[in-house]
Amino acid sequence: MANLKDVGETTPGIWSQISQQGFLNDFPDAEFRIIKKNTRFPELSVGVISVREEDAKRFLEIKKEQTKLNGGNWIIS
Protein backbone atom coordinates (compact mmCIF):
# COMPACT_ATOMS: atom_id res chain seq x y z
CA MET A 1 0.00 0.00 0.00
CA ALA A 2 1.31 3.44 -0.94
CA ASN A 3 1.92 6.19 1.59
CA LEU A 4 -0.59 8.91 0.76
CA LYS A 5 -0.51 12.66 1.38
CA ASP A 6 -3.54 14.97 1.41
CA VAL A 7 -3.25 17.57 -1.36
CA GLY A 8 -6.62 19.29 -1.54
CA GLU A 9 -10.36 19.26 -1.17
CA THR A 10 -13.14 19.01 -3.73
CA THR A 11 -16.66 17.66 -4.22
CA PRO A 12 -17.70 14.12 -5.21
CA GLY A 13 -18.80 15.34 -8.63
CA ILE A 14 -15.47 16.96 -9.42
CA TRP A 15 -13.64 13.84 -8.21
CA SER A 16 -15.76 11.69 -10.51
CA GLN A 17 -15.18 14.06 -13.44
CA ILE A 18 -11.40 14.28 -13.09
CA SER A 19 -11.14 10.52 -12.50
CA GLN A 20 -13.00 9.86 -15.76
CA GLN A 21 -10.67 12.32 -17.51
CA GLY A 22 -7.54 10.41 -16.48
CA PHE A 23 -6.50 11.79 -13.09
CA LEU A 24 -5.84 8.26 -11.85
CA ASN A 25 -3.58 7.61 -14.85
CA ASP A 26 -1.41 10.57 -13.82
CA PHE A 27 -1.70 9.94 -10.08
CA PRO A 28 -2.09 6.19 -9.52
CA ASP A 29 -3.33 5.07 -6.11
CA ALA A 30 -4.95 8.48 -5.49
CA GLU A 31 -7.94 8.39 -3.20
CA PHE A 32 -10.94 10.55 -2.37
CA ARG A 33 -12.72 10.43 0.97
CA ILE A 34 -15.61 12.51 2.26
CA ILE A 35 -14.69 14.67 5.25
CA LYS A 36 -17.78 16.92 5.41
CA LYS A 37 -20.93 15.08 4.42
CA ASN A 38 -23.92 17.14 3.32
CA THR A 39 -26.91 14.88 3.84
CA ARG A 40 -29.35 17.28 2.26
CA PHE A 41 -27.27 17.93 -0.87
CA PRO A 42 -24.73 15.08 -1.25
CA GLU A 43 -23.20 16.75 -4.31
CA LEU A 44 -22.07 19.59 -2.03
CA SER A 45 -20.23 17.25 0.32
CA VAL A 46 -16.53 17.96 0.66
CA GLY A 47 -13.82 15.37 0.39
CA VAL A 48 -10.07 15.28 0.53
CA ILE A 49 -7.86 14.04 -2.28
CA SER A 50 -4.75 12.10 -1.33
CA VAL A 51 -1.94 11.12 -3.70
CA ARG A 52 1.20 9.05 -3.22
CA GLU A 53 3.86 10.95 -1.29
CA GLU A 54 6.22 10.79 -4.26
CA ASP A 55 3.54 12.42 -6.46
CA ALA A 56 2.51 15.15 -4.00
CA LYS A 57 5.12 17.75 -4.99
CA ARG A 58 4.32 17.39 -8.70
CA PHE A 59 0.59 17.60 -7.98
CA LEU A 60 0.96 20.72 -5.84
CA GLU A 61 3.06 22.41 -8.55
CA ILE A 62 0.36 21.67 -11.14
CA LYS A 63 -2.31 22.91 -8.73
CA LYS A 64 -0.41 26.16 -8.11
CA GLU A 65 0.11 26.72 -11.85
CA GLN A 66 -3.53 26.02 -12.69
CA THR A 67 -4.75 28.26 -9.88
CA LYS A 68 -2.61 31.10 -11.22
CA LEU A 69 -3.80 30.52 -14.80
CA ASN A 70 -7.46 30.35 -13.78
CA GLY A 71 -7.57 33.51 -11.71
CA GLY A 72 -7.34 31.82 -8.33
CA ASN A 73 -10.13 29.31 -8.92
CA TRP A 74 -9.35 25.69 -9.52
CA ILE A 75 -11.31 22.49 -9.09
CA ILE A 76 -9.33 21.41 -6.02
CA SER A 77 -8.93 23.90 -3.22
PyMOL commands that place a pseudoatom at each C-alpha (Angstrom):
pseudoatom trace, name=CA, resn=MET, resi=1, chain=A, elem=C, hetatm=0, pos=[0.000, 0.000, 0.000]
pseudoatom trace, name=CA, resn=ALA, resi=2, chain=A, elem=C, hetatm=0, pos=[1.307, 3.443, -0.945]
pseudoatom trace, name=CA, resn=ASN, resi=3, chain=A, elem=C, hetatm=0, pos=[1.918, 6.189, 1.593]
pseudoatom trace, name=CA, resn=LEU, resi=4, chain=A, elem=C, hetatm=0, pos=[-0.591, 8.911, 0.762]
pseudoatom trace, name=CA, resn=LYS, resi=5, chain=A, elem=C, hetatm=0, pos=[-0.510, 12.660, 1.384]
pseudoatom trace, name=CA, resn=ASP, resi=6, chain=A, elem=C, hetatm=0, pos=[-3.544, 14.965, 1.409]
pseudoatom trace, name=CA, resn=VAL, resi=7, chain=A, elem=C, hetatm=0, pos=[-3.247, 17.566, -1.359]
pseudoatom trace, name=CA, resn=GLY, resi=8, chain=A, elem=C, hetatm=0, pos=[-6.623, 19.295, -1.542]
pseudoatom trace, name=CA, resn=GLU, resi=9, chain=A, elem=C, hetatm=0, pos=[-10.356, 19.257, -1.170]
pseudoatom trace, name=CA, resn=THR, resi=10, chain=A, elem=C, hetatm=0, pos=[-13.144, 19.007, -3.731]
pseudoatom trace, name=CA, resn=THR, resi=11, chain=A, elem=C, hetatm=0, pos=[-16.662, 17.659, -4.215]
pseudoatom trace, name=CA, resn=PRO, resi=12, chain=A, elem=C, hetatm=0, pos=[-17.698, 14.120, -5.205]
pseudoatom trace, name=CA, resn=GLY, resi=13, chain=A, elem=C, hetatm=0, pos=[-18.804, 15.340, -8.635]
pseudoatom trace, name=CA, resn=ILE, resi=14, chain=A, elem=C, hetatm=0, pos=[-15.471, 16.958, -9.421]
pseudoatom trace, name=CA, resn=TRP, resi=15, chain=A, elem=C, hetatm=0, pos=[-13.639, 13.845, -8.207]
pseudoatom trace, name=CA, resn=SER, resi=16, chain=A, elem=C, hetatm=0, pos=[-15.763, 11.694, -10.512]
pseudoatom trace, name=CA, resn=GLN, resi=17, chain=A, elem=C, hetatm=0, pos=[-15.184, 14.058, -13.442]
pseudoatom trace, name=CA, resn=ILE, resi=18, chain=A, elem=C, hetatm=0, pos=[-11.400, 14.279, -13.086]
pseudoatom trace, name=CA, resn=SER, resi=19, chain=A, elem=C, hetatm=0, pos=[-11.142, 10.524, -12.497]
pseudoatom trace, name=CA, resn=GLN, resi=20, chain=A, elem=C, hetatm=0, pos=[-12.997, 9.860, -15.756]
pseudoatom trace, name=CA, resn=GLN, resi=21, chain=A, elem=C, hetatm=0, pos=[-10.668, 12.317, -17.508]
pseudoatom trace, name=CA, resn=GLY, resi=22, chain=A, elem=C, hetatm=0, pos=[-7.536, 10.413, -16.482]
pseudoatom trace, name=CA, resn=PHE, resi=23, chain=A, elem=C, hetatm=0, pos=[-6.502, 11.793, -13.089]
pseudoatom trace, name=CA, resn=LEU, resi=24, chain=A, elem=C, hetatm=0, pos=[-5.837, 8.258, -11.850]
pseudoatom trace, name=CA, resn=ASN, resi=25, chain=A, elem=C, hetatm=0, pos=[-3.583, 7.613, -14.853]
pseudoatom trace, name=CA, resn=ASP, resi=26, chain=A, elem=C, hetatm=0, pos=[-1.412, 10.571, -13.820]
pseudoatom trace, name=CA, resn=PHE, resi=27, chain=A, elem=C, hetatm=0, pos=[-1.700, 9.939, -10.080]
pseudoatom trace, name=CA, resn=PRO, resi=28, chain=A, elem=C, hetatm=0, pos=[-2.087, 6.188, -9.521]
pseudoatom trace, name=CA, resn=ASP, resi=29, chain=A, elem=C, hetatm=0, pos=[-3.335, 5.070, -6.113]
pseudoatom trace, name=CA, resn=ALA, resi=30, chain=A, elem=C, hetatm=0, pos=[-4.947, 8.479, -5.487]
pseudoatom trace, name=CA, resn=GLU, resi=31, chain=A, elem=C, hetatm=0, pos=[-7.943, 8.391, -3.197]
pseudoatom trace, name=CA, resn=PHE, resi=32, chain=A, elem=C, hetatm=0, pos=[-10.936, 10.547, -2.365]
pseudoatom trace, name=CA, resn=ARG, resi=33, chain=A, elem=C, hetatm=0, pos=[-12.718, 10.426, 0.966]
pseudoatom trace, name=CA, resn=ILE, resi=34, chain=A, elem=C, hetatm=0, pos=[-15.605, 12.506, 2.257]
pseudoatom trace, name=CA, resn=ILE, resi=35, chain=A, elem=C, hetatm=0, pos=[-14.688, 14.670, 5.254]
pseudoatom trace, name=CA, resn=LYS, resi=36, chain=A, elem=C, hetatm=0, pos=[-17.776, 16.924, 5.410]
pseudoatom trace, name=CA, resn=LYS, resi=37, chain=A, elem=C, hetatm=0, pos=[-20.925, 15.085, 4.422]
pseudoatom trace, name=CA, resn=ASN, resi=38, chain=A, elem=C, hetatm=0, pos=[-23.916, 17.141, 3.318]
pseudoatom trace, name=CA, resn=THR, resi=39, chain=A, elem=C, hetatm=0, pos=[-26.910, 14.877, 3.841]
pseudoatom trace, name=CA, resn=ARG, resi=40, chain=A, elem=C, hetatm=0, pos=[-29.352, 17.278, 2.256]
pseudoatom trace, name=CA, resn=PHE, resi=41, chain=A, elem=C, hetatm=0, pos=[-27.269, 17.930, -0.870]
pseudoatom trace, name=CA, resn=PRO, resi=42, chain=A, elem=C, hetatm=0, pos=[-24.730, 15.081, -1.254]
pseudoatom trace, name=CA, resn=GLU, resi=43, chain=A, elem=C, hetatm=0, pos=[-23.200, 16.749, -4.312]
pseudoatom trace, name=CA, resn=LEU, resi=44, chain=A, elem=C, hetatm=0, pos=[-22.074, 19.590, -2.025]
pseudoatom trace, name=CA, resn=SER, resi=45, chain=A, elem=C, hetatm=0, pos=[-20.226, 17.252, 0.322]
pseudoatom trace, name=CA, resn=VAL, resi=46, chain=A, elem=C, hetatm=0, pos=[-16.531, 17.965, 0.657]
pseudoatom trace, name=CA, resn=GLY, resi=47, chain=A, elem=C, hetatm=0, pos=[-13.822, 15.368, 0.389]
pseudoatom trace, name=CA, resn=VAL, resi=48, chain=A, elem=C, hetatm=0, pos=[-10.067, 15.279, 0.532]
pseudoatom trace, name=CA, resn=ILE, resi=49, chain=A, elem=C, hetatm=0, pos=[-7.858, 14.036, -2.279]
pseudoatom trace, name=CA, resn=SER, resi=50, chain=A, elem=C, hetatm=0, pos=[-4.754, 12.097, -1.327]
pseudoatom trace, name=CA, resn=VAL, resi=51, chain=A, elem=C, hetatm=0, pos=[-1.944, 11.116, -3.697]
pseudoatom trace, name=CA, resn=ARG, resi=52, chain=A, elem=C, hetatm=0, pos=[1.198, 9.054, -3.219]
pseudoatom trace, name=CA, resn=GLU, resi=53, chain=A, elem=C, hetatm=0, pos=[3.859, 10.953, -1.285]
pseudoatom trace, name=CA, resn=GLU, resi=54, chain=A, elem=C, hetatm=0, pos=[6.223, 10.791, -4.255]
pseudoatom trace, name=CA, resn=ASP, resi=55, chain=A, elem=C, hetatm=0, pos=[3.544, 12.417, -6.463]
pseudoatom trace, name=CA, resn=ALA, resi=56, chain=A, elem=C, hetatm=0, pos=[2.507, 15.151, -4.001]
pseudoatom trace, name=CA, resn=LYS, resi=57, chain=A, elem=C, hetatm=0, pos=[5.119, 17.750, -4.990]
pseudoatom trace, name=CA, resn=ARG, resi=58, chain=A, elem=C, hetatm=0, pos=[4.316, 17.392, -8.702]
pseudoatom trace, name=CA, resn=PHE, resi=59, chain=A, elem=C, hetatm=0, pos=[0.594, 17.598, -7.984]
pseudoatom trace, name=CA, resn=LEU, resi=60, chain=A, elem=C, hetatm=0, pos=[0.963, 20.720, -5.836]
pseudoatom trace, name=CA, resn=GLU, resi=61, chain=A, elem=C, hetatm=0, pos=[3.062, 22.414, -8.548]
pseudoatom trace, name=CA, resn=ILE, resi=62, chain=A, elem=C, hetatm=0, pos=[0.355, 21.675, -11.143]
pseudoatom trace, name=CA, resn=LYS, resi=63, chain=A, elem=C, hetatm=0, pos=[-2.315, 22.907, -8.728]
pseudoatom trace, name=CA, resn=LYS, resi=64, chain=A, elem=C, hetatm=0, pos=[-0.412, 26.158, -8.111]
pseudoatom trace, name=CA, resn=GLU, resi=65, chain=A, elem=C, hetatm=0, pos=[0.111, 26.719, -11.854]
pseudoatom trace, name=CA, resn=GLN, resi=66, chain=A, elem=C, hetatm=0, pos=[-3.530, 26.018, -12.688]
pseudoatom trace, name=CA, resn=THR, resi=67, chain=A, elem=C, hetatm=0, pos=[-4.754, 28.263, -9.877]
pseudoatom trace, name=CA, resn=LYS, resi=68, chain=A, elem=C, hetatm=0, pos=[-2.611, 31.101, -11.221]
pseudoatom trace, name=CA, resn=LEU, resi=69, chain=A, elem=C, hetatm=0, pos=[-3.802, 30.523, -14.804]
pseudoatom trace, name=CA, resn=ASN, resi=70, chain=A, elem=C, hetatm=0, pos=[-7.465, 30.352, -13.776]
pseudoatom trace, name=CA, resn=GLY, resi=71, chain=A, elem=C, hetatm=0, pos=[-7.575, 33.515, -11.712]
pseudoatom trace, name=CA, resn=GLY, resi=72, chain=A, elem=C, hetatm=0, pos=[-7.336, 31.825, -8.335]
pseudoatom trace, name=CA, resn=ASN, resi=73, chain=A, elem=C, hetatm=0, pos=[-10.125, 29.307, -8.924]
pseudoatom trace, name=CA, resn=TRP, resi=74, chain=A, elem=C, hetatm=0, pos=[-9.353, 25.694, -9.518]
pseudoatom trace, name=CA, resn=ILE, resi=75, chain=A, elem=C, hetatm=0, pos=[-11.307, 22.494, -9.088]
pseudoatom trace, name=CA, resn=ILE, resi=76, chain=A, elem=C, hetatm=0, pos=[-9.332, 21.406, -6.024]
pseudoatom trace, name=CA, resn=SER, resi=77, chain=A, elem=C, hetatm=0, pos=[-8.930, 23.900, -3.224]
for i in range(1, 77): cmd.bond("trace and resi %d" % i, "trace and resi %d" % (i + 1))
show_as sticks, trace
zoom trace
